[in-house]
Amino acid sequence: MEFKANIWYEIYNDANNRDDFYVGRHITQDDEYAVFQCVNSNGFNDGLFFCKTDSIYRVEFNTDYCQAVEKLITYRKTEFKNLKFNTKNLLSEVLTFAKDTKAIVSIELENTGSIELLGFIENFSDCQLTTLEISTSGIANGNGIVRLNDIKNITIDSYKNLKCSILFNLNNNC
């Protein structure tokens, strides 16, 4: 799929759930992956959505929904980071960004249809990723290890998961 800059897209990657989609603006892509700067339904910054391009089964743009979200972005004066990734090894760059910024990530694996890991990236190699898992109440809950080629998508600092990150920081700073 070819995406244009500065256009808000509805991105669908779960053919079984039409109500599950992201609204995002394309940042970059390579042969296998794409990265989008996302916004939630209230017009607030919703982090990044990183996915395998072959998992996207449909996109829409210029919809009433996208236009309404754009108006909310303007109304709320929502700011977005000016992120740039080069596309030599997009997966590695995105994982490095998430690790270095201590961003909370949720990771969906191929053929699962659900979030399998929620936490922080501790490290990764050419073939696997290790995370510090946290519960939805922000409590450390062990580690998770997955093969990189099993990753379908990653959300980074999504609005929904920021609560878990804040609770984690509060639990560990007391």
N, C-alpha and C positions, 0 to 999 in steps of 0.2 A: 504494500500500500504506500502511496505517496501522500505525504502530509505537507501542508503549507504553513508558513510561519504566521503568527498572530491571529489564528483562527481557533475558536473554541470548539472542540469536538466532543460528542458523546461517544465514548469508547466502550464497546461491549465485548467481553471475552468469556462470558458464561452463557452458552446457548440455551441452558436449562432455566435461566433466571433473567428474564427481560428487564426486571426492575433493578438488577445489579449492574451498574455502569459507572464510569468515571467521566467527569467533565474535565478536559485537559487541553492545554496548548502544547503543541509539539516542540520539543527542544532539539532532539537529534535522534538518529537511528543508524544502525549498521545493517549488515545482511541478516542478522538474527534477532536483534532487540530494538526497542524504541523506548524513549523517555519522554514523559509528559509532565508539565507543571500543572497541578490540579487545583481546582476550586470546589468548595462544597456548595450545596443548594442555597446557602445564605450569603454567598459571595465572599467568603473568607478563604484565605490561602489554605489549601488542603495537601500540601507537601508534593511529593513526586510519585508518579506511577511508572514503574519500570516493568516491561513485559516482553515476552517473546512475540514477535510480530505475527507468527502463524497462529497464535492463540486469539488474536483479534478476529472475530468473525463478522463484525459490522461496525461502521462508524456513521455518525450523522453530524451535520453541521448546518448552521443557519436555521436551526429549529427555534420554535418559540421558547423552549426551555433554555437553550444556549443564549438567546438574546436577553431573556430575563436575568440570567446569571451575570451577563456582561453589564447590565444596568446596575445590579447590586454591587458588582466590583467597583464601578465608578462611584456609586453612592457612598460606599463604605471606605473609599480610597484605599482599597486593598493593595498592598505592595508585595512584589515577588522578587526573589533574588535573581540576579542576572547570572544564570548558570550556563557554563559551556563545558561540554565534554568532547574530546576528540574521539573518533570512532575506530581507532586501531584496536582497542580491546574495551569495548563499552561496558561489559559486565564487570571487569576488574576496576574500571574507573568509578562506576556507580557504587560498588562495594567499598572501595577506598574512601569515597566521599562520605558514605553512611558511617563507616567506622571512625574516620577522622573527626567528623562533626558530632559523634556520639548520638546519632539520630536513632529514634525508635523505628524498628522495621517490623512489618508483618510479611511473612513469606508463604506463598501458596505454591505447592509442588504440582507437577504434572499429574493429571488423572485423579486428583483428590477432590477438587471442587470446594475446598475450604482452606482457611488459614491454618497452617501446620506449625509455624514458629512465630512467636511474638517476643521481641526483646531487642538486644543490641548486638551488633556484629563484634565478635572478639578478634577473630582472624580468619583468613582464608588462604588457600593455596590454589594451584592450577585445577584441582579436582574437587575440593570440598570446602565447606563453610562451617564455622563454629560460631554459635550464638550464645549469649547469656540470656536464658529464657526468663521472662517475668510473667507474673499472673496479672489478671485484669485489675487487681487491687495494688499493683506496683511492688509485689514481693518477689525477690529472686527465687527462681524455681528450677535451678539446675542449668544444664547446657544442652544444646541441640546441635547435631551434626547432620548435614545433608550434602549430597553430591551436587556440584554446581549445575551439571546438565539436567538435573531433575527440577530446577527452579522454573516455574511458569511465570510468576510475577512477584514483584516486591513493592510494597507501599512504604514510603519513607517520610517520617514526620507527618503522617496524616492527622487531621484534626481529631478523628475518632480515637487514635492511639496516643495522642499527646497527654491525655488524662493519665494513662498508665505510666508514662515517662515522668510526669510531675509527681505522682504518688511514689514512684521508685526513688526519685531524688529526695523527697520528704522523708521516706522511710530510712534512707541511708545517711541523712545529714542530722538526724536527731541523736 
